[in-house]
Amino acid sequence: MSKFSEIPTEQPALPKLVLDPASLSLAPELIYQVAHEQVDIEMAERALAKVRQGHEVVLQAMRNHQSIYGLTVGVGWNKDKPVFSDKQSCFESQMIHSQQHNLYSLRAHAAGVGKPLSESTVRAAMLIRLNMMLIGASGVQPAVVELLCKFLQKGITPVVPGKGSVGKADITQNAHIGLALAGEWDVMYQNQCMSALEAMELTGLAPVELVGKDFLALVSSNNITAARFALALSDVSLLIKRLEVIFPLALEAMNGNLTPFLDAVTSARPYPGMRQVSQTMCRVLEGSDLWKPDPNRQLQDSLSLRDIAYTMGQLVILTQQAETALLTHLNHSDDNPLVVIGESETSTALDEIYQVRNEQGELLGAIFPSANYDGQPLAVTIEHLLAALARISNILAMQLVRTGSPAQTGLPKFLSHPENTGHAFGALQKPMLALDKENQILAQPVSLGHAVMAGGVEDVTSFGMLATEHLELILVNLYEMASLHLLHMTQAIDLREGFVMSTITKQLHAAYREQVSMVKSDRVFTKDIELGVSFLQVWFPDHD
């Protein structure tokens, strides 16, 4: 639902993002850009027209005194509790009380806990929710999307606690974004924490008076979970590109056998991800001495080497599936209730119950109860991805352990340099295995089981936010593990005198050696590991 174009100007122009439900899809790479950079965001007029139409359906339902969740009755266990009394039967009285109801409800749901989320994460969440609202199914007033867009344009970012979601919409965290739009709570602006009112005064903005379904539309979404997932998924994709060179270098370091990656072998069991990774690894290793016969080479390598393509292949396929699932989420409504403008595409006898008509009997649309805020599709997708990353963790750890054995490498124990009379890399297996164990724990499913809340109305959860937190943590661990891994593999290559590396792996080796030198005597390794992490996070391989 978005597209970038360049603004012709003499001054360096910001990239322009036009949000439009009838245009291109909002994709993770665009979210990543808006999260981390200043972008000129606009909303297409036809998208704003949808917002106006959706809001008119909501207001008409309020005029009609229809029973609508979060609009004329409460939410959760209060779903049967009327919002308006008999004394508030006229529309003007309803509007006044609706404004109070919206603000009080936001305050009551603002119960996030923990360290605040990063500004980039909150910006991504705001963009995702804005994009969804422009479909018109949220029923918000145009002033809400306009102010949300202005916040993104001017760099005003609400302070949002990092925890509090059970995966049925990120309600207790989103409420803080809603309160900021209403002029309450705190925001970050120009690297300073201040009240939302102060930031708006500095930027010429004014709070929005929330009314109708605004409160519920702002809180009842999994946009924060989706934002964290989108940003993490971009990091997963980068990690895959780096591993596509790191693992071939490991094969060279271990003088590994390439036959498991040959077309003649992989075609016998042609799993797509596995074949793709095998072909990439063979391409990366072009020119390497691994293609030459060597009587000292193992006939059968350890599984952590032989299974690289299968393990990486699953990660590649699951990442692709995750991108597909995320695109569906980002570009469709997760609202409950769901506002449908005009006549629904499929009409049933039930439709009449939820239809909204004006005083002349004209059909404006319908407001349907829905389960579209269910976080399971994202949570389960993330869990599959976590399992694949945990397998990557395992083979990184096992490959490192194997480097300590002369029987596996044909090199000195613990990759000790001839001049080193000390312990060499012997102790480094411990942090590697500690990280791997932590990753196995992080990869355990969180969506299983149940948590009953709201008087039994809410009796199923997904804990998608917790899954995204685990995804973020496992990525941090994997970079530390990759740093430890690279420290060992480059040492093995240097000890394997005369070995000819491929052009691509040689480039990685040379770039890494500019940051971390060969280990010739015992030294403190913590700094080497930190340097390796910093190196890997900015190193972009070119092997396509």
Summary of the structure (lengths in Angstrom):
residues: 544
radius of gyration: 27.7
end to end distance: 28.4
largest distance: 93.4
contacts: 1894
relative contact order: 0.11
helix: 56%
strand: 9%
